[in-house]
Amino acid sequence: MADRRILALEGPRAEQVDFLNALVSNDVRRVAPERAVYAALLSPQGKYLADFLIFEDAEGNLRLDADAAQIGDLLKRLTMYRLRRPLKLRVVEDQGVAAFWGEGVKPGLPDPRDPALGTRLYGALPELEAALAQVRPGDHDAHRLALGVPASGRDLIPGDGYILEAGFERLKGVDFRKGCYVGQEIVARMKHKTELRKGLARVRVEGEAPEGAEIRNAEGKPAGILRSHRGGIGLADLRFDRAEGLLTTPEGAIIQLEGP
């Protein structure tokens, strides 16, 4: 997957876990050789900054499977939080990620967000190429859209929105019992005291419209933003109180609400 990069933590395993667990939305202590964990890094105001899958390598060190476009900023932010901890952080240049789904035996770790996403295999690039050569190619972007799984930087925009609006509870990307982390108070307040009025939803798109197109309802009021989509299936960031009836974009595309 050319749009993914791996960020490595190096140092005592306990320090790695404590460091990340104090920062991210999920419980890093659950990471195991057979289990990855999905999580996000938030701003102190609770806004989404980056999301990633956390797994461990053969030596037991933690690794972050993150969006390639976000990896530089993510490394910078984590380094800022590291302070005096005996840890090193670096981007792994010679390893990558491959995704497998569908019928048959699938190599790698189960994707923690949704069983239908299949598995993710981590390793040296030649090894991944050899594994991919044994299976029929698939369209991962279309597959995750059909499942309503948002993509970093396309549906999840740094500094814009909250993870509960983006479906992180459904995607098992947040733990409400793990204790404090950056932005935790805002997430907990939204969970227990607020009814979500906007958020990402699966939509059907009839016609052509670019990512970022404004969506309006039949009264002409702004109802949301069209995010990533292809083949008539996509995600939109909608205001739920206005996302009823006929929804259109300025280009004339018709948007039909499908579900969460």
Salt bridges, closest charged atoms under 4 A:
GLU10 OE2 - ARG90 NE 2.66
GLU15 OE1 - ARG85 NH1 2.73
ASP27 OD1 - ARG29 NE 2.89
GLU56 OE1 - ARG13 NH1 2.64
ASP57 OD2 - ARG63 NH2 2.64
ASP65 OD1 - ARG4 NE 2.83
ASP65 OD2 - ARG120 NE 2.71
ASP73 OD2 - ARG77 NE 2.76
GLU93 OE1 - ARG5 NH2 2.76
ASP111 OD2 - ARG113 NH2 2.81
ASP111 OD2 - ARG120 NH1 3.70
ASP139 OD2 - ARG230 NH2 3.22
ASP141 OD1 - ARG144 NH2 2.81
ASP141 OD1 - ARG154 NH1 3.14
ASP141 OD2 - ARG230 NH1 3.53
ASP155 OD2 - ARG144 NH1 2.86
ASP160 OD2 - ARG227 NH2 3.67
GLU165 OE1 - LYS198 NZ 3.60
GLU169 OE2 - LYS191 NZ 2.70
GLU185 OE2 - ARG189 NH2 2.98
GLU211 OE2 - ARG154 NH2 2.46
GLU214 OE1 - ARG216 NE 2.92
GLU219 OE1 - LYS221 NZ 3.64
ASP237 OD1 - LYS198 NZ 3.40
ASP237 OD2 - ARG227 NH2 3.98
ASP241 OD2 - ARG239 NH2 3.18
GLU258 OE2 - ARG204 NE 3.81
